[in-house]
């Protein structure tokens, strides 16, 4: 009877230690999850700010101003502009280069 009691005591002690260990790991993982979610939120905010900055840098008026001032560019004179009409391209029967297949 004492032998069975010792075996049961060892078994329950091992189970209790396993339970404590698994709860500790679960708590650590939950804390890591919260930190990862916070980092994700911060990265989302930074991404939004970068998108806004990118759209600001690429604004047409800003690009034109820099082209005029820094690069001394100007629109071409009307006599130097040539309009070219493109023929409509047929979708059927054309390959990747746009010409008809042989």
Biopython code that builds the backbone (N, CA, C, O; Angstrom):
import numpy as np
from Bio.PDB.StructureBuilder import StructureBuilder

atoms = [
    (1, "UNK", "N", (0.811, -1.192, 0.000)),
    (1, "UNK", "CA", (0.000, 0.000, 0.000)),
    (1, "UNK", "C", (0.856, 1.257, 0.000)),
    (1, "UNK", "O", (0.520, 2.234, -0.670)),
    (2, "UNK", "N", (1.944, 1.245, 0.734)),
    (2, "UNK", "CA", (2.836, 2.399, 0.794)),
    (2, "UNK", "C", (3.507, 2.634, -0.548)),
    (2, "UNK", "O", (3.754, 3.769, -0.956)),
    (3, "UNK", "N", (3.796, 1.526, -1.222)),
    (3, "UNK", "CA", (4.436, 1.634, -2.525)),
    (3, "UNK", "C", (3.492, 2.301, -3.528)),
    (3, "UNK", "O", (3.934, 3.135, -4.318)),
    (4, "UNK", "N", (2.225, 1.958, -3.512)),
    (4, "UNK", "CA", (1.224, 2.559, -4.398)),
    (4, "UNK", "C", (1.064, 4.037, -4.070)),
    (4, "UNK", "O", (0.922, 4.863, -4.972)),
    (5, "UNK", "N", (1.086, 4.371, -2.799)),
    (5, "UNK", "CA", (0.965, 5.774, -2.381)),
    (5, "UNK", "C", (2.151, 6.584, -2.868)),
    (5, "UNK", "O", (1.977, 7.713, -3.326)),
    (6, "UNK", "N", (3.348, 6.034, -2.780)),
    (6, "UNK", "CA", (4.539, 6.733, -3.265)),
    (6, "UNK", "C", (4.494, 6.924, -4.784)),
    (6, "UNK", "O", (4.869, 7.981, -5.291)),
    (7, "UNK", "N", (4.045, 5.927, -5.487)),
    (7, "UNK", "CA", (3.932, 6.030, -6.953)),
    (7, "UNK", "C", (2.903, 7.092, -7.313)),
    (7, "UNK", "O", (3.140, 7.913, -8.199)),
    (8, "UNK", "N", (1.751, 7.078, -6.624)),
    (8, "UNK", "CA", (0.722, 8.098, -6.906)),
    (8, "UNK", "C", (1.223, 9.496, -6.547)),
    (8, "UNK", "O", (0.944, 10.457, -7.264)),
    (9, "UNK", "N", (1.964, 9.617, -5.437)),
    (9, "UNK", "CA", (2.520, 10.910, -5.049)),
    (9, "UNK", "C", (3.496, 11.422, -6.106)),
    (9, "UNK", "O", (3.458, 12.602, -6.456)),
    (10, "UNK", "N", (4.361, 10.562, -6.615)),
    (10, "UNK", "CA", (5.319, 10.941, -7.660)),
    (10, "UNK", "C", (4.579, 11.334, -8.938)),
    (10, "UNK", "O", (4.936, 12.305, -9.604)),
    (11, "UNK", "N", (3.546, 10.565, -9.266)),
    (11, "UNK", "CA", (2.774, 10.854, -10.473)),
    (11, "UNK", "C", (2.076, 12.214, -10.370)),
    (11, "UNK", "O", (2.138, 13.014, -11.304)),
    (12, "UNK", "N", (1.418, 12.478, -9.247)),
    (12, "UNK", "CA", (0.714, 13.747, -9.076)),
    (12, "UNK", "C", (1.683, 14.929, -8.994)),
    (12, "UNK", "O", (1.378, 16.021, -9.475)),
    (13, "UNK", "N", (2.846, 14.709, -8.387)),
    (13, "UNK", "CA", (3.861, 15.762, -8.344)),
    (13, "UNK", "C", (4.342, 16.098, -9.752)),
    (13, "UNK", "O", (4.496, 17.271, -10.091)),
    (14, "UNK", "N", (4.577, 15.085, -10.564)),
    (14, "UNK", "CA", (5.009, 15.308, -11.956)),
    (14, "UNK", "C", (3.919, 16.033, -12.742)),
    (14, "UNK", "O", (4.209, 16.935, -13.528)),
    (15, "UNK", "N", (2.672, 15.640, -12.529)),
    (15, "UNK", "CA", (1.556, 16.315, -13.212)),
    (15, "UNK", "C", (1.458, 17.768, -12.786)),
    (15, "UNK", "O", (1.238, 18.648, -13.619)),
    (16, "UNK", "N", (1.619, 18.025, -11.500)),
    (16, "UNK", "CA", (1.536, 19.401, -10.999)),
    (16, "UNK", "C", (2.668, 20.253, -11.576)),
    (16, "UNK", "O", (2.446, 21.396, -11.976)),
    (17, "UNK", "N", (3.874, 19.698, -11.619)),
    (17, "UNK", "CA", (5.002, 20.431, -12.205)),
    (17, "UNK", "C", (4.775, 20.677, -13.699)),
    (17, "UNK", "O", (5.104, 21.750, -14.206)),
    (18, "UNK", "N", (4.226, 19.709, -14.390)),
    (18, "UNK", "CA", (3.915, 19.896, -15.816)),
    (18, "UNK", "C", (2.876, 20.984, -16.028)),
    (18, "UNK", "O", (2.979, 21.775, -16.966)),
    (19, "UNK", "N", (1.877, 21.022, -15.157)),
    (19, "UNK", "CA", (0.836, 22.051, -15.251)),
    (19, "UNK", "C", (1.414, 23.435, -15.016)),
    (19, "UNK", "O", (1.105, 24.369, -15.756)),
    (20, "UNK", "N", (2.252, 23.577, -13.992)),
    (20, "UNK", "CA", (2.868, 24.875, -13.695)),
    (20, "UNK", "C", (3.753, 25.314, -14.860)),
    (20, "UNK", "O", (3.728, 26.478, -15.259)),
    (21, "UNK", "N", (4.522, 24.392, -15.396)),
    (21, "UNK", "CA", (5.406, 24.714, -16.518)),
    (21, "UNK", "C", (4.608, 25.142, -17.745)),
    (21, "UNK", "O", (4.966, 26.119, -18.403)),
    (22, "UNK", "N", (3.546, 24.432, -18.057)),
    (22, "UNK", "CA", (2.749, 24.784, -19.237)),
    (22, "UNK", "C", (2.038, 26.131, -19.051)),
    (22, "UNK", "O", (1.921, 26.898, -20.007)),
    (23, "UNK", "N", (1.569, 26.425, -17.853)),
    (23, "UNK", "CA", (0.948, 27.731, -17.594)),
    (23, "UNK", "C", (1.965, 28.856, -17.721)),
    (23, "UNK", "O", (1.650, 29.922, -18.249)),
    (24, "UNK", "N", (3.175, 28.626, -17.243)),
    (24, "UNK", "CA", (4.229, 29.639, -17.361)),
    (24, "UNK", "C", (4.555, 29.909, -18.833)),
    (24, "UNK", "O", (4.685, 31.063, -19.241)),
    (25, "UNK", "N", (4.683, 28.855, -19.615)),
    (25, "UNK", "CA", (4.956, 29.019, -21.048)),
    (25, "UNK", "C", (3.811, 29.750, -21.747)),
    (25, "UNK", "O", (4.044, 30.605, -22.602)),
    (26, "UNK", "N", (2.576, 29.412, -21.379)),
    (26, "UNK", "CA", (1.413, 30.069, -21.984)),
    (26, "UNK", "C", (1.412, 31.558, -21.662)),
    (26, "UNK", "O", (1.102, 32.373, -22.530)),
    (27, "UNK", "N", (1.748, 31.921, -20.446)),
    (27, "UNK", "CA", (1.797, 33.342, -20.061)),
    (27, "UNK", "C", (2.893, 34.074, -20.832)),
    (27, "UNK", "O", (2.685, 35.193, -21.302)),
    (28, "UNK", "N", (4.065, 33.438, -20.963)),
    (28, "UNK", "CA", (5.150, 34.056, -21.722)),
    (28, "UNK", "C", (4.745, 34.264, -23.182)),
    (28, "UNK", "O", (5.020, 35.315, -23.761)),
    (29, "UNK", "N", (4.097, 33.267, -23.772)),
    (29, "UNK", "CA", (3.657, 33.383, -25.165)),
    (29, "UNK", "C", (2.587, 34.468, -25.314)),
    (29, "UNK", "O", (2.566, 35.182, -26.316)),
    (30, "UNK", "N", (1.703, 34.595, -24.326)),
    (30, "UNK", "CA", (0.672, 35.631, -24.382)),
    (30, "UNK", "C", (1.299, 37.020, -24.323)),
    (30, "UNK", "O", (0.860, 37.933, -25.023)),
    (31, "UNK", "N", (2.321, 37.180, -23.491)),
    (31, "UNK", "CA", (3.032, 38.465, -23.411)),
    (31, "UNK", "C", (3.728, 38.766, -24.733)),
    (31, "UNK", "O", (3.688, 39.902, -25.206)),
    (32, "UNK", "N", (4.367, 37.761, -25.335)),
    (32, "UNK", "CA", (5.025, 37.945, -26.634)),
    (32, "UNK", "C", (4.004, 38.318, -27.710)),
    (32, "UNK", "O", (4.284, 39.151, -28.572)),
    (33, "UNK", "N", (2.827, 37.705, -27.658)),
    (33, "UNK", "CA", (1.772, 38.035, -28.614)),
    (33, "UNK", "C", (1.357, 39.493, -28.493)),
    (33, "UNK", "O", (1.205, 40.182, -29.502)),
    (34, "UNK", "N", (1.174, 39.966, -27.274)),
    (34, "UNK", "CA", (0.815, 41.371, -27.056)),
    (34, "UNK", "C", (1.884, 42.314, -27.586)),
    (34, "UNK", "O", (1.572, 43.336, -28.196)),
    (35, "UNK", "N", (3.159, 41.965, -27.349)),
    (35, "UNK", "CA", (4.251, 42.799, -27.854)),
    (35, "UNK", "C", (4.274, 42.807, -29.378)),
    (35, "UNK", "O", (4.495, 43.852, -29.990)),
    (36, "UNK", "N", (4.048, 41.657, -29.990)),
    (36, "UNK", "CA", (4.031, 41.576, -31.454)),
    (36, "UNK", "C", (2.857, 42.370, -32.027)),
    (36, "UNK", "O", (3.002, 43.018, -33.064)),
    (37, "UNK", "N", (1.707, 42.329, -31.371)),
    (37, "UNK", "CA", (0.561, 43.110, -31.837)),
    (37, "UNK", "C", (0.830, 44.606, -31.723)),
    (37, "UNK", "O", (0.446, 45.373, -32.606)),
    (38, "UNK", "N", (1.483, 45.026, -30.649)),
    (38, "UNK", "CA", (1.833, 46.443, -30.482)),
    (38, "UNK", "C", (2.818, 46.880, -31.559)),
    (38, "UNK", "O", (2.692, 47.970, -32.117)),
    (39, "UNK", "N", (3.797, 46.030, -31.848)),
    (39, "UNK", "CA", (4.757, 46.344, -32.905)),
    (39, "UNK", "C", (4.047, 46.429, -34.252)),
    (39, "UNK", "O", (4.372, 47.288, -35.071)),
    (40, "UNK", "N", (3.092, 45.555, -34.481)),
    (40, "UNK", "CA", (2.323, 45.588, -35.731)),
    (40, "UNK", "C", (1.557, 46.899, -35.861)),
    (40, "UNK", "O", (1.524, 47.491, -36.940)),
    (41, "UNK", "N", (0.945, 47.355, -34.781)),
    (41, "UNK", "CA", (0.229, 48.638, -34.811)),
    (41, "UNK", "C", (1.186, 49.787, -35.105)),
    (41, "UNK", "O", (0.865, 50.683, -35.886)),
    (42, "UNK", "N", (2.360, 49.761, -34.480)),
    (42, "UNK", "CA", (3.339, 50.819, -34.714)),
    (42, "UNK", "C", (3.812, 50.810, -36.165)),
    (42, "UNK", "O", (3.984, 51.869, -36.767)),
    (43, "UNK", "N", (4.020, 49.630, -36.724)),
    (43, "UNK", "CA", (4.447, 49.536, -38.122)),
    (43, "UNK", "C", (3.349, 50.006, -39.072)),
    (43, "UNK", "O", (3.643, 50.613, -40.102)),
    (44, "UNK", "N", (2.095, 49.735, -38.739)),
    (44, "UNK", "CA", (0.984, 50.230, -39.558)),
    (44, "UNK", "C", (0.943, 51.752, -39.567)),
    (44, "UNK", "O", (0.711, 52.367, -40.608)),
    (45, "UNK", "N", (1.169, 52.356, -38.401)),
    (45, "UNK", "CA", (1.189, 53.820, -38.318)),
    (45, "UNK", "C", (2.347, 54.374, -39.141)),
    (45, "UNK", "O", (2.182, 55.343, -39.881)),
    (46, "UNK", "N", (3.513, 53.756, -39.010)),
    (46, "UNK", "CA", (4.682, 54.215, -39.762)),
    (46, "UNK", "C", (4.458, 54.061, -41.267)),
    (46, "UNK", "O", (4.857, 54.926, -42.047)),
    (47, "UNK", "N", (3.824, 52.969, -41.671)),
    (47, "UNK", "CA", (3.540, 52.749, -43.092)),
    (47, "UNK", "C", (2.602, 53.836, -43.627)),
    (47, "UNK", "O", (2.809, 54.344, -44.729)),
    (48, "UNK", "N", (1.593, 54.185, -42.865)),
    (48, "UNK", "CA", (0.689, 55.255, -43.275)),
    (48, "UNK", "C", (1.418, 56.579, -43.413)),
    (48, "UNK", "O", (1.171, 57.333, -44.354)),
    (49, "UNK", "N", (2.322, 56.865, -42.471)),
    (49, "UNK", "CA", (3.099, 58.097, -42.553)),
    (49, "UNK", "C", (4.003, 58.093, -43.778)),
    (49, "UNK", "O", (4.151, 59.120, -44.441)),
    (50, "UNK", "N", (4.608, 56.953, -44.083)),
    (50, "UNK", "CA", (5.473, 56.863, -45.255)),
    (50, "UNK", "C", (4.682, 57.023, -46.548)),
    (50, "UNK", "O", (5.169, 57.636, -47.498)),
    (51, "UNK", "N", (3.471, 56.482, -46.596)),
    (51, "UNK", "CA", (2.627, 56.666, -47.777)),
    (51, "UNK", "C", (2.288, 58.141, -47.972)),
    (51, "UNK", "O", (2.330, 58.652, -49.091)),
    (52, "UNK", "N", (1.955, 58.816, -46.886)),
    (52, "UNK", "CA", (1.648, 60.240, -46.959)),
    (52, "UNK", "C", (2.863, 61.032, -47.421)),
    (52, "UNK", "O", (2.749, 61.920, -48.266)),
    (53, "UNK", "N", (4.018, 60.710, -46.868)),
    (53, "UNK", "CA", (5.243, 61.404, -47.267)),
    (53, "UNK", "C", (5.560, 61.143, -48.740)),
    (53, "UNK", "O", (5.963, 62.055, -49.462)),
    (54, "UNK", "N", (5.380, 59.906, -49.180)),
    (54, "UNK", "CA", (5.641, 59.563, -50.577)),
    (54, "UNK", "C", (4.722, 60.334, -51.521)),
    (54, "UNK", "O", (5.169, 60.829, -52.556)),
    (55, "UNK", "N", (3.450, 60.437, -51.171)),
    (55, "UNK", "CA", (2.523, 61.171, -52.035)),
    (55, "UNK", "C", (2.847, 62.661, -52.038)),
    (55, "UNK", "O", (2.641, 63.341, -53.042)),
    (56, "UNK", "N", (3.356, 63.168, -50.913)),
    (56, "UNK", "CA", (3.740, 64.579, -50.846)),
    (56, "UNK", "C", (4.943, 64.849, -51.739)),
    (56, "UNK", "O", (4.974, 65.848, -52.458)),
    (57, "UNK", "N", (5.934, 63.960, -51.696)),
    (57, "UNK", "CA", (7.132, 64.148, -52.500)),
    (57, "UNK", "C", (6.832, 64.037, -53.997)),
    (57, "UNK", "O", (7.527, 64.653, -54.806)),
    (58, "UNK", "N", (5.829, 63.279, -54.375)),
    (58, "UNK", "CA", (5.540, 63.036, -55.789)),
    (58, "UNK", "C", (4.455, 63.946, -56.346)),
    (58, "UNK", "O", (3.992, 63.725, -57.465)),
    (59, "UNK", "N", (4.040, 64.957, -55.603)),
    (59, "UNK", "CA", (2.989, 65.851, -56.101)),
    (59, "UNK", "C", (3.466, 66.558, -57.369)),
    (59, "UNK", "O", (4.615, 66.986, -57.468)),
    (60, "UNK", "N", (2.554, 66.668, -58.334)),
    (60, "UNK", "CA", (2.892, 67.244, -59.635)),
    (60, "UNK", "C", (3.430, 68.665, -59.495)),
    (60, "UNK", "O", (4.425, 69.013, -60.131)),
    (61, "UNK", "N", (2.791, 69.479, -58.680)),
    (61, "UNK", "CA", (3.217, 70.873, -58.526)),
    (61, "UNK", "C", (4.634, 70.952, -57.959)),
    (61, "UNK", "O", (5.419, 71.801, -58.380)),
    (62, "UNK", "N", (4.964, 70.091, -57.024)),
    (62, "UNK", "CA", (6.303, 70.098, -56.438)),
    (62, "UNK", "C", (7.339, 69.677, -57.460)),
    (62, "UNK", "O", (8.398, 70.297, -57.563)),
    (63, "UNK", "N", (7.048, 68.631, -58.216)),
    (63, "UNK", "CA", (7.978, 68.159, -59.249)),
    (63, "UNK", "C", (8.184, 69.238, -60.305)),
    (63, "UNK", "O", (9.312, 69.475, -60.739)),
    (64, "UNK", "N", (7.108, 69.891, -60.718)),
    (64, "UNK", "CA", (7.222, 70.941, -61.730)),
    (64, "UNK", "C", (8.036, 72.120, -61.196)),
    (64, "UNK", "O", (8.850, 72.686, -61.924)),
    (65, "UNK", "N", (7.826, 72.490, -59.947)),
    (65, "UNK", "CA", (8.569, 73.604, -59.353)),
    (65, "UNK", "C", (10.067, 73.307, -59.320)),
    (65, "UNK", "O", (10.881, 74.172, -59.645)),
    (66, "UNK", "N", (10.425, 72.098, -58.933)),
    (66, "UNK", "CA", (11.838, 71.713, -58.896)),
    (66, "UNK", "C", (12.410, 71.688, -60.309)),
    (66, "UNK", "O", (13.542, 72.120, -60.526)),
    (67, "UNK", "N", (11.643, 71.188, -61.263)),
    (67, "UNK", "CA", (12.115, 71.138, -62.650)),
    (67, "UNK", "C", (12.369, 72.546, -63.183)),
    (67, "UNK", "O", (13.353, 72.776, -63.886)),
    (68, "UNK", "N", (11.499, 73.473, -62.857)),
    (68, "UNK", "CA", (11.677, 74.854, -63.341)),
    (68, "UNK", "C", (12.835, 75.549, -62.639)),
    (68, "UNK", "O", (13.654, 76.194, -63.294)),
    (69, "UNK", "N", (12.917, 75.428, -61.312)),
    (69, "UNK", "CA", (13.908, 76.192, -60.557)),
    (69, "UNK", "C", (15.292, 75.535, -60.575)),
    (69, "UNK", "O", (16.274, 76.165, -60.971)),
    (70, "UNK", "N", (15.367, 74.312, -60.162)),
    (70, "UNK", "CA", (16.669, 73.663, -60.021)),
    (70, "UNK", "C", (17.248, 73.205, -61.348)),
    (70, "UNK", "O", (18.439, 73.380, -61.606)),
    (71, "UNK", "N", (16.412, 72.624, -62.181)),
    (71, "UNK", "CA", (16.894, 72.060, -63.447)),
    (71, "UNK", "C", (16.728, 73.009, -64.626)),
    (71, "UNK", "O", (17.191, 72.728, -65.731)),
    (72, "UNK", "N", (16.069, 74.125, -64.383)),
    (72, "UNK", "CA", (15.830, 75.141, -65.413)),
    (72, "UNK", "C", (15.124, 74.552, -66.645)),
    (72, "UNK", "O", (15.464, 74.866, -67.785)),
    (73, "UNK", "N", (14.152, 73.704, -66.385)),
    (73, "UNK", "CA", (13.361, 73.101, -67.460)),
    (73, "UNK", "C", (12.148, 73.976, -67.727)),
    (73, "UNK", "O", (11.684, 74.705, -66.850)),
    (74, "UNK", "N", (11.644, 73.892, -68.952)),
    (74, "UNK", "CA", (10.439, 74.632, -69.300)),
    (74, "UNK", "C", (9.642, 73.800, -70.295)),
    (74, "UNK", "O", (10.205, 72.922, -70.949)),
    (75, "UNK", "N", (8.354, 74.057, -70.419)),
    (75, "UNK", "CA", (7.555, 73.303, -71.389)),
    (75, "UNK", "C", (8.041, 73.616, -72.802)),
    (75, "UNK", "O", (8.518, 74.722, -73.054)),
    (76, "UNK", "N", (7.931, 72.664, -73.727)),
    (76, "UNK", "CA", (8.371, 72.916, -75.098)),
    (76, "UNK", "C", (7.452, 73.931, -75.782)),
    (76, "UNK", "O", (6.278, 74.062, -75.436)),
    (77, "UNK", "N", (8.010, 74.636, -76.749)),
    (77, "UNK", "CA", (7.214, 75.590, -77.524)),
    (77, "UNK", "C", (6.218, 74.814, -78.372)),
    (77, "UNK", "O", (6.465, 73.669, -78.749)),
    (78, "UNK", "N", (5.097, 75.449, -78.665)),
    (78, "UNK", "CA", (4.032, 74.750, -79.388)),
    (78, "UNK", "C", (4.477, 74.285, -80.768)),
    (78, "UNK", "O", (3.955, 73.290, -81.270)),
    (79, "UNK", "N", (5.421, 74.970, -81.393)),
    (79, "UNK", "CA", (5.895, 74.566, -82.717)),
    (79, "UNK", "C", (6.760, 73.323, -82.673)),
    (79, "UNK", "O", (6.957, 72.673, -83.700)),
    (80, "UNK", "N", (7.280, 72.978, -81.508)),
    (80, "UNK", "CA", (8.166, 71.820, -81.393)),
    (80, "UNK", "C", (7.430, 70.569, -80.930)),
    (80, "UNK", "O", (8.041, 69.510, -80.782)),
    (81, "UNK", "N", (6.135, 70.680, -80.701)),
    (81, "UNK", "CA", (5.339, 69.545, -80.222)),
    (81, "UNK", "C", (4.716, 68.842, -81.410)),
    (81, "UNK", "O", (4.100, 69.483, -82.261)),
    (82, "UNK", "N", (4.871, 67.533, -81.474)),
    (82, "UNK", "CA", (4.261, 66.733, -82.533)),
    (82, "UNK", "C", (3.316, 65.730, -81.896)),
    (82, "UNK", "O", (3.678, 65.034, -80.948)),
    (83, "UNK", "N", (2.112, 65.661, -82.420)),
    (83, "UNK", "CA", (1.129, 64.698, -81.940)),
    (83, "UNK", "C", (1.199, 63.463, -82.818)),
    (83, "UNK", "O", (1.201, 63.568, -84.044)),
    (84, "UNK", "N", (1.256, 62.308, -82.204)),
    (84, "UNK", "CA", (1.334, 61.058, -82.940)),
    (84, "UNK", "C", (0.116, 60.231, -82.578)),
    (84, "UNK", "O", (-0.159, 60.006, -81.400)),
    (85, "UNK", "N", (-0.612, 59.780, -83.583)),
    (85, "UNK", "CA", (-1.765, 58.912, -83.342)),
    (85, "UNK", "C", (-1.315, 57.471, -83.413)),
    (85, "UNK", "O", (-0.592, 57.073, -84.327)),
    (86, "UNK", "N", (-1.747, 56.701, -82.449)),
    (86, "UNK", "CA", (-1.429, 55.282, -82.444)),
    (86, "UNK", "C", (-2.582, 54.516, -83.056)),
    (86, "UNK", "O", (-3.747, 54.792, -82.769)),
    (87, "UNK", "N", (-2.252, 53.552, -83.903)),
    (87, "UNK", "CA", (-3.288, 52.697, -84.477)),
    (87, "UNK", "C", (-3.784, 51.765, -83.384)),
    (87, "UNK", "O", (-2.993, 51.275, -82.577)),
    (88, "UNK", "N", (-5.095, 51.515, -83.353)),
    (88, "UNK", "CA", (-5.611, 50.584, -82.344)),
    (88, "UNK", "C", (-5.004, 49.204, -82.529)),
    (88, "UNK", "O", (-4.851, 48.714, -83.648)),
    (89, "UNK", "N", (-4.666, 48.599, -81.422)),
    (89, "UNK", "CA", (-4.011, 47.301, -81.464)),
    (89, "UNK", "C", (-5.051, 46.199, -81.342)),
    (89, "UNK", "O", (-5.939, 46.266, -80.492)),
    (90, "UNK", "N", (-4.940, 45.187, -82.190)),
    (90, "UNK", "CA", (-5.848, 44.064, -82.167)),
    (90, "UNK", "C", (-5.394, 43.097, -81.090)),
    (90, "UNK", "O", (-4.227, 42.710, -81.039)),
    (91, "UNK", "N", (-6.318, 42.712, -80.236)),
    (91, "UNK", "CA", (-5.975, 41.799, -79.139)),
    (91, "UNK", "C", (-5.863, 40.372, -79.672)),
    (91, "UNK", "O", (-4.926, 39.658, -79.315)),
    (92, "UNK", "N", (-6.792, 39.949, -80.513)),
    (92, "UNK", "CA", (-6.772, 38.598, -81.059)),
    (92, "UNK", "C", (-5.730, 38.532, -82.162)),
    (92, "UNK", "O", (-5.622, 39.432, -82.995)),
    (93, "UNK", "N", (-4.963, 37.444, -82.148)),
    (93, "UNK", "CA", (-4.009, 37.220, -83.228)),
    (93, "UNK", "C", (-2.717, 37.973, -83.070)),
    (93, "UNK", "O", (-1.982, 38.109, -84.048)),
    (94, "UNK", "N", (-2.398, 38.468, -81.900)),
    (94, "UNK", "CA", (-1.115, 39.148, -81.718)),
    (94, "UNK", "C", (-0.313, 38.414, -80.660)),
    (94, "UNK", "O", (-0.871, 37.795, -79.755)),
    (95, "UNK", "N", (1.010, 38.494, -80.789)),
    (95, "UNK", "CA", (1.863, 37.863, -79.779)),
    (95, "UNK", "C", (2.401, 38.919, -78.834)),
    (95, "UNK", "O", (1.885, 40.036, -78.819)),
    (96, "UNK", "N", (3.410, 38.610, -78.053)),
    (96, "UNK", "CA", (3.897, 39.525, -77.021)),
    (96, "UNK", "C", (4.478, 40.818, -77.595)),
    (96, "UNK", "O", (4.461, 41.847, -76.919)),
    (97, "UNK", "N", (4.996, 40.786, -78.837)),
    (97, "UNK", "CA", (5.591, 41.986, -79.414)),
    (97, "UNK", "C", (4.537, 42.868, -80.079)),
    (97, "UNK", "O", (4.845, 43.980, -80.508)),
    (98, "UNK", "N", (3.340, 42.402, -80.166)),
    (98, "UNK", "CA", (2.264, 43.214, -80.742)),
    (98, "UNK", "C", (2.052, 42.970, -82.217)),
    (98, "UNK", "O", (1.136, 43.548, -82.802)),
    (99, "UNK", "N", (2.873, 42.127, -82.847)),
    (99, "UNK", "CA", (2.678, 41.848, -84.269)),
    (99, "UNK", "C", (1.904, 40.547, -84.432)),
    (99, "UNK", "O", (1.857, 39.710, -83.531)),
    (100, "UNK", "N", (1.306, 40.403, -85.592)),
    (100, "UNK", "CA", (0.479, 39.215, -85.844)),
    (100, "UNK", "C", (1.367, 37.980, -85.924)),
    (100, "UNK", "O", (2.517, 38.054, -86.358)),
    (101, "UNK", "N", (0.834, 36.876, -85.512)),
    (101, "UNK", "CA", (1.577, 35.618, -85.558)),
    (101, "UNK", "C", (1.668, 35.144, -86.988)),
    (101, "UNK", "O", (0.735, 35.339, -87.766)),
    (102, "UNK", "N", (2.806, 34.508, -87.357)),
    (102, "UNK", "CA", (2.973, 34.030, -88.757)),
    (102, "UNK", "C", (2.062, 32.902, -89.103)),
    (102, "UNK", "O", (2.092, 32.407, -90.229)),
]
sb = StructureBuilder()
sb.init_structure("model")
sb.init_model(0)
sb.init_chain("A")
sb.init_seg("    ")
for serial, (resi, resn, name, xyz) in enumerate(atoms, 1):
    if name == "N":
        sb.init_residue(resn, " ", resi, " ")
    sb.init_atom(name, np.array(xyz, "f"), 0.0, 1.0, " ", f" {name:<3s}", serial, name[0])
structure = sb.get_structure()
